[in-house]
Amino acid sequence: MASDGPAIASGEWYPPGSGRSIIASLAERGGRLIVRDESGGELAGSMLPSIEISSRVGRVARRITFPDGSTFETAENDAIDRFLAGKGRVREGIVHRLERFHPRLIAFVAATILLGVLIYRFALPLMVEVAVAFTPPVVPRIMSASTLETMDRTLLGDSKLDEARRGRIVEGFRRVAALSGRGEAGYTLNFREGGPLGPNAFALPDGTLILTDELVDLAGEDTEMIVGVLAHEIGHVEHEHSLRQIYRAAGLTALIMLVAGDIGSGAEDVLVQGGGLLALSYSRSAEAEADRHSVELMLKAGLDPGALGRFFQLLETKLDDRSETSILSTHPGTPERRKAIADWIGKARKRLE
Amino acid sequence: MAMAGSLPTQSVGGRSFGRAAEDDFQRLSFTGSGSEYFGIWIVNILLTIITLGIYSAWAKVRRNRYFYGNTILLGRGFEYHARGGQILVGRLIVFAYLVIYNVTLTFVPLVGLGLGLLMLCFVPWLVARGLRFSARVTSYRNVRFDFAGRAGGAFLAFIVGPVLAALTLGILTPLASRWSYRYIGNNLRYGQKAFSTNPALGEIYRSWALSAAILVLGLLIVGFVVFLVTSLVGGLTDDVDVASLGSHLSAIVLIALGYVLVLAIFGVAALIYGAGVRNVAWSAATFDGRHRLLSDLSRLRYTGIALSNFVVTIVTLGLMRPWAAVRMARYVNEHTGIRFEGDVGEIFSQIDQEGSAVGAEFMDIEGFDFGF
């Protein structure tokens, strides 16, 4: 009969599925790990590999489950760790050793912040680019078709423009579209009555452009101005802004969800709102990019590159839109856009000389 | 020792019936510390980022084991038994669904909407499953909890209730709260014994009235200030034409400020209400038909802790979050208790595990996490 080793740890033993506890201690007996009561009687025992020992979390009581379902519970975490280390099972406690309060945690904080910034600055844009590159062309087509259908049903009406007026706009549009990256076939221009949208023009990701009667009326006889606006919309399509925006928003939400469990619901809401503000800043830079595209396309087509700027001036005078850029707006402030357009024209002209 | 505060049983016998002194209750305590949890917390986040989110399932296990294990009743802690793998599978399924749902919603809106509606039909079932999972992976003194609620009850408590509350602008919120507390409280089991609760609607309404008053008064004040400021600024710009830039800027600041204020008012009202309902529902609950439960949160103190926790977390860019979480757990635990009728040792020695609760857990996945 093998004799008992010294007690490894003391605690309480529960029979399988029972809330009745017995004061007991853990010991080794003849190569087996056993739980014995105060008089030394064996309550449970087994070979070590068939025993489940819960991993250490802070100072939380350790649970040792035997194959018969009975459990030994002890608060003596260090004793259990020493025992496991003696059996060569040091690696099991690695996560706990990382978690211990130690100056090393400062490095962990720094690494976490650094990784967060790196992911936001580099990994997220990269992922968006990869997603855009791998999106089959059928996706923007389906997306655009269903968007146009929905808008036609809910917001837009049939255009009431006369043929001659349309003809002039389409002619100018063809000149710029032919010089764009996707060519003339890459775009279709649709005339609609804007209804609640008012004077507006927008581009769907597959190259479907929509121009409202109200915008045409606002422009009056200045067809070139309308072409400038359409060149801006072509810019959105060429730079694939809508797809990028969708992927970016999805990626950012996924990132926030990733750490969400550990920051509390209030702070999580703040992050989501902050993500919304960042998306707006992205939208503003997309608008600026499209403005610039309009300037360059109009120059190439031998049209007035300042046509879009004239449109913004018109907005300022007719609609009294003098809004400044702020972190809460989707578009840059109108005066600011006009100034940027003038700058680009100057630069582009210099390049041509 | 967590027994502190209990009175010898003899003195209880001397008391007449009626509302017993609070000292008769065995209160929970929380033995965790902010510095200890900080390590667990930062390692959780770091490993989650490094493993591209996969570790988050194991992070949840460690977090819950820490909080459950440090929740002490009568000198013994609760235990959380879920495994990382189970939680990961549940999360992958939810994640896959969200991806499919969002993709179809973006590209084929009508099909996406259909998918959303279909999902809505499954929500009650998922909630019931999730609650059962949470209960079954929780144990105290080697005996697991269980949850017997079904989809029908979850539908009433978590779909009909909130919808009704929203449609009546919050007037029927107490009814919805009562349904959800009854659904959880009457279906919770510990071993083979059941919990039950029947919070009185009148008491919930008394607690609701304070929140409603804060909400209405707060919104009125904000509305009045906004009205005052806009008419003031409006008057200024009428006289002076140059002020446009300044007024635009101040208008934006004002809108942002108003937005934050309105959110804060809703937040405070919700916190106060939540604490009040918890008090009513827990204090109306019994375990095994005899042992009364207690919750005596001070609504003001609870709201103060929640708000200051939020501010401290934001100001320190999240670094004080572990401290805040521990602080809240300690306060809530210390104001939660149970009064055992009879000898505690005898009561627990009679409680045995119900067979079905063990084992079945391993077939289960977490699903949606609603928590208690």
Interface residues (C-beta under 8 A of the other chain):
Chain A: Y14 P16 G17 S18 G19 R20 S21 S54 V57 G58 R59 V60 A61 R63 T71 E73 V95 L98 E99 R100 F101 H102 L105 F108 V109 A111 T112 L115 G116 I119 V139 I142 M143 S146 T150 I246 A250 L258 V259 G261 D262 I263 G264 G266 A267 V270 R322 S323 E324 S326 L328
Chain B: T31 G32 S35 E36 Y37 F38 G39 I40 W41 I42 V43 N44 I45 L46 L47 T48 I49 I50 G53 S56 A59 K60 R62 R63 R65 Y66 G69 N70 R76 G77 E79 N102 T106 F107 V108 P109 L110 Y140 R141 N142 V143 G191 S244 L245 H248 L249 I252 I255 A256 G267 A306 N309 F310 T313 I314 G318 L319 R321 A324 A325 F348 S349 Q350 I351 D352 Q353 G355 V358
